[in-house]
Amino acid sequence: MARTIHLEGTTLEGGGQLLRLATCLSTLTSTPISITNIRGKRSGGGGLKAQHLTSVQWLGTASNARISGAELKSKEITFTPGSRSTSGLKWRNGGDVHIKQNTPGSVNLVLQAVLPCMLFANLGSEDAEVDEKVRVKITGGTNVSNSPSCDYIEQVLVPMLSLIGIPPIETHIHSRGWSQGGATLGSVTYILTPLRKPLPAFQLLDRGDVQSVRATILAPIDTEQQFRDELDVMFERLEAKIFGSREPNVDITFEDSKHEKRYYLLLVATTTTGIRLGRDWLYDRSMRGVKTDTVISSIVKKVTDDLIEEIEHAGCVDEHMRDQLVVFQALAVGKSNVYGGKRKEVLVEPSLHAKTAHWVAKEVINVHFDDSGGCKGLGFGADAEGSTEHAITENVGEGLEKLEITGD
C-alpha cells in the first residue's frame, strides 16, 4: 500500500476545489490521501456540505475506496482507493449514471470532481477501444452562486475541452435549479465518451482575434427589452475594444427565469482559433429598495468589464477556465502549455483557485506547473514505451451505473 499523502485543507484558496481535485486524482491513481481542516477558509465553520459529500461518495464507490469522515460538516477525511485493475465499472461500456442531491448544491462542481474519472476510466483496460457514450444525469443546482453554471459549461468548458482532445460532450438541461429566489432543484444530463487512448499534451498558445460574442440572459420576462437595450448600447460603445477592426458579430438569447429575484448574464467571446472566453454573474446582492434598471445596469457593466479584461490580456483561457484545465494538463502525456496572457508585459498570475489546483496536483501525483502555465503531465494510461499502466479500480459494486446519493 502506498503511503498516505496528507493535505492541509486551508492551503491557498482553502475551499472545496482542493477536496474535489484531490479525491479525483486519488481515485484515478489509487493514491491514499487524508485531508484535514476541509474548507477551512470558508465561513460557517467549513467542513463537508452536501455537494462535497456527494462527490466524495461517488468517487469512493468508483474506486472501491475505504473512507473515514464522509459525513456532513466533517472537517477531516481519509480516502484510500482500492487496488488498480483493468475491468469493472459497467457504465464504461456505455450506460447511465444518476447522481442525486436533495439540495441545490452545484451540479457542475459535482461534475468537476467526477468528469476526469469518467473520461479516463477506460485507459489501461481491455475495454479501451469501446466507443460507447455514458449518460451522466446530475440533480441539484444548475445556476448557483460562486459556481459554474450549466450555460458556462455548455458554451465555454465543453468547446475548450474539445480543443484539447476530449471527445465532444453533449449537454441537456432538463430543468433549472437555483440558489436565488428560493432554492429549487433542477437536473442536467451530460453525454460523454470515455477516452480510448491517453490524452496527448496540448498547446493553447494562440488566442487569435475575437470574431463573435454571445450573450445569454436569464431574467424575469418583463426585463427582456431592458437587457437587450442595455447590451446593445454596451456593444456599440465598446465595439473597438471587443472586436478591434473586425465586423461586430453579436448574438443575444433570453430565457425567462420565472422569478423576480433571479438574474443571470453570461458573455462568451469566440476567437478565430476557436478559443472561448466567458464571464458571467448570477446576481446575488440584496434587491430591497433597488430599482430593476439599476440591477440590470450593474449586471451588464460588471460582466462586460470582466470580459473586456479577459480580452485585453490576450490569454487563451479565462480566469475560471485556467483552473479547470489543470487536471487535464496533469494527466496528459507530455508537456501541455496554457497561455494565461500578459498585463503591462507581465504574465497574468493564475487565480488562487488555479494555484490551489497546481499545489494539489504536485502533492498527489508529483507534477509541477511553471510560471508560464506549462506542466509535464503524468501520462496517465501510458508508460514510457506507450503501454498502459494506470487504471481505475475494479470492485466497485453492481449499483454504480444507477447510483443515487442524497444528503441533507
N, C-alpha and C positions, 0 to 999 in steps of 0.2 A: 504494500500500500504506500502510495506517495505521501510525503509529509503534507500536513495541513497548512495552507497558507492563510495567515491572519491579515484581515483588512480592517483598518480603523474607519468607522462609518462617518466620522466628522472631517475626513480628509478633503481639502479643497472645497468643492461645491456642497458636499455633505448631505445630499438628498437621496432620492430613490433611484437615480440613474446608476449610482455606484452599485447598489444591490442588484439591479436588473442585469447589468453587463457582467458583473462578477459571477452570478449564478448561471448566466447563459454560457460564458466561456468555461466555467466549471463543468457544466453538463456536456459540452462538446468534447472536452479534452480529458474527462474523468479526473479532474483535479480537485481534491478535497479543499474546502475553504471554510473559514469562520469569519463572521463579521460582527463587530461589537459597535455599540452606540449607533445603531441603524437610524439614518435620517436625523442625526444628532444636531444638525444646524437648522432644523425646521421648527416652527412654532408649534405649540400644543404638545410639546414633550417628545416629538419624534416617534420612532417605532413603526412597526408594520401597520399600514392601513389595508383595507380590503383589497385594493387593486394590486398592492405589492405582494400580499399573501397569495392572491390568485396566480401571479406569475411564478412565485416560488413553488407552489404546489404543483403546477403544471410541469415545470421543469424537473421537479423531483420525481414525478411519475414517469416522465420521458426518459430519465436516466436511472430509474430504479434506485434512487438515492436514499440514504438514511439521513433524516433531517431532525434536528432538535431545535426548539424555539420557534417553530412555524405556527404562530398564533397571533391574533390581533394585538397590537400595541407592543409586541415583543421587540426588544432593543438588541437582541443578540441571537444569531442562528449559527448552527454548524451544518454544512451541506456536504455530504460525502456521496458522490455518484458511484454507481456500480461499475464493475469492470468493463473494458471495451469488448465489443462483439460486432459481428457483421450482419446480424439479422434482427428481426423483431420490428416493432413499430409498424403495425399493419397499414396505417394510412400512408406510409412511404410509397406504396404502390398505387396510390390514388385512394381517396376516401374523404370522410367528413370528420372534422374536429369541431366541437362546440364548447367554447369556454364561457361560462355564465358568471356574471356578477349580479348581485341584487342591490347594488348601489351604483350611482353614475360615475364610478371610477373610470378613468380614461381608457377607452377601448384601445387607443393607439399606443399608450405606454405599455399595455399588456402585449400588443403586437411587437413593440420594440424589443421586448425580452425574448419572445418565442420565435420570431421570424428567422433569425440566423440558424437556430437549431433545425427548423423545418427545412430550410433551404439546403443546409449542409448534411442533413441526416443520412442520405444515401451514400455519401462518399466513403469508400472503403468497404462497401457491401457488394454482394453478388447482384443486388438489385440496381446498381448504379446506372445501368443502361435503360431502366424503365422510365418512360416519359409520360407518366400519368399525373393528372392535376390533383392537388389537395385543396379542399374547400374548408376554410377556417372561418367559422362564424363566432363572433365575439359580441357579447351583450354587455352594455354599460353606457358610458357617456361618449358620444361622438363629438360633442362640442363642449369642452371643459376648460376652465381657466388654467393657464400655465401648462398646457399640454397641446401637442399637435392635433389639429382637427382632422377628420376624415377627408375634408376638402384639400388640406395641405398634403396629406399622404397621397391622394389620387393625382394631384396636379404637380407636385414637386418631388416627393420622395420616390414614387414609383418610376417616373421618367428618368430620374437620376440613377436609380439602380439599374435600369435598362442600359444606360450609357456605360456602366462599368462591367457589364457582362452578366447581370442577373436576368433570368428568363422573365418575360412580361408577367405582371401581376394585375389581375382584374379586381376592381372594387365595386361592390354592390351595397349601397346604403339602403337598408330596409326601412328604418325609422330613426329619427334623431333622438339622442339623449342629451340633456342639457344640465349644466351646473347652475345656470342663471334662470331667473323667472320660475323658480320652483324646480326641484330636482326631478328629472324624468329619465327613464331608461330607454335606450334605443339599441339597435343592433346593426352590424355590418358584416358582410362576408367578403373575405379576400381569397381569391383563387390563384394558387401559385403552383409552380412546377419545381420540385427539388432539383438541385444541380446534379448533373451526371458526371461532371469532371471537376477537378479542383479549380477554384477561381483564379485566373491569371492576374498578375499585377495590372493595375490600371493607372492611367495618367490623365488627370484633369488639370491641364495647364493653359489651355487656350480658351478664354471666355467668349471671344467674338463680340459682335455688336448686338444690342437689343433690337429685335425685329418685331416683337409684339408684346402686349400686356393684356392679361385677362383679369378682370375684377369680378369677384364672387361676393354677392351681398346676401346675408340672411338677416332679415329685419321685419318689423311689423308691416303688413301690406300697405298701410296708408302712408308709409315713408318712402316708397319706391321712387317716386319722382324727385323727391328732395335729394336722395342719394345720387341718382343719376345726374341731376343738375350740378351737384357739388363736385362729382367726379369729372364731369365734362369741363368745368371751369379749371379744375386742377390739372387735367391732362393738357389743356390748351396753354396754361401758364408755364408748365414745366416740360413742354414738348422737347425742347432742345436738350435738357438735362437727361431725359429718358432715352430719346431716340437719336440724339445727335443730328446728323444730316439726313437720316433715313426718314421715309414717309411714315407717319404715325399709323399704327395698326392696333386698335383697342377694341376689346370685346367685353361687354358688361352683362352679367347674368344676375337675376334677382330671384330669391326664394322667400316666401312668407315664413317667418319664424314662429308665427302663431302665438306670440306673447309680447306684450308691450315692453318687457324688460330684456328681451333677447335681441342683441345687436352684434353682428359679426361681419368683418370685412377681410377678405384675402386678396392681395395683389400678387400676381405672378408674372415675372418678365421672362420671356423665352428668347434666347440668343441665336445667332446664326450657326453656332456649333452645337445647338441642342441643349445647352445648359439652362436650367430653371432656377430662378432666384425668387423666393417667396417671402413675404412678410404679412402678418395678419394681427388681428386683435379681436378677442371676444370681450366686449365692453363689460367691465366689472366694477365700475365706480357707482357710488350712490346716485340715484336719479331723482331723489326727493328735491323738489323745487327747481329742477333743471329743465330748461326748455328742450324740446325734441331737436330743434335746429342746432342748438349748442352741442348736443350729443353727437349728431351726425357730423358736424364740422370737426369736432375733436377726433372722431374715429378716422375720418378721411385724412386729416392733417397728420396724425401720428403714423398711420400705416404708410402714407405716401413718403413722409420724411424718412422712415426706416428703409423703404425700398430704394429711395434715391441714394442713401448712404451705402447700401449694398452695391448699387450700380457704379458709384463713383470710385470705389476701391478696386474695381476691375477683377475681383476674385472669381473663382469658378464655383463657389458654393456660398450660400447664405449662412448666417451665423448658426442657425439651427441644423442645417444640413451637414455642416462640418463635423459636428459631434456624432451624427447618426451614421456617418461613413467610417468611423473609427473601427468598428468591429469588422468591417469588410476589408479594410487595409490590414488589420491584424491577422486575418485568416488567409489572405491571398498568398499566391506563390510568387515570390519576388518583391521588389520594392515598388510600392504604389506612392504616387505623389499627388497631392491635392493643393492647388494654389489658392491661398486664402486672401490674396490681394495686398495692396500697399496703401498706406496713408502718408503723404509727405515723404515718400521714398523709404518708409519704414514698413516692414512686413506687419500685416494685421495680426495681432496676437489671437490665438484661439480663445474662445469663450471659456469661462470657468467650467461649464459642462464638458467642453471638449478636453480641457486639461485633465479633468477628473477621469474621463474615459481613457485618455492616454496612460494615466497612472494605473488604472485598474488593469489594462492590457499588459503593462510592464510587470505588474506584480503577479498576475495569474499565469500568463503564458510567455513572459520574458521577451516581449517585443518592444522596440523603442521608437519613439517619434522624434524627428529632428525639428529644428526651429522653422523650417520652411514647409512643414506639413508632410514630410516623407516618412515612410515606415516600411522596413523589410518584414514581410509577413511571416507567419508561422509555416505557411504552405500546408494548410490543413487538407488532409486527404492524399498527400503525395510526399514521398521521401526523396532523397537526393537522386535516386535512379528513376523517379517518376512512378513508383508503385505506391499503392495506398497503404497508409499506416494508422490513420486515426478513424475511428467510427464511434457512433453513438451506441449506447448500451442496448442489450437485447431484452432482458427480462423485465418488461415494463407493464405487465398485466394486460388482460384482454380488453379492458374498457377504455383505453386511451383515445381510440378513434371517436368516441362519443362522450368524452369526459365532460362532466358538468361540475363546476365549482361554484360554491356560494359562500358569502361571508358577510357578517354584519358590519 
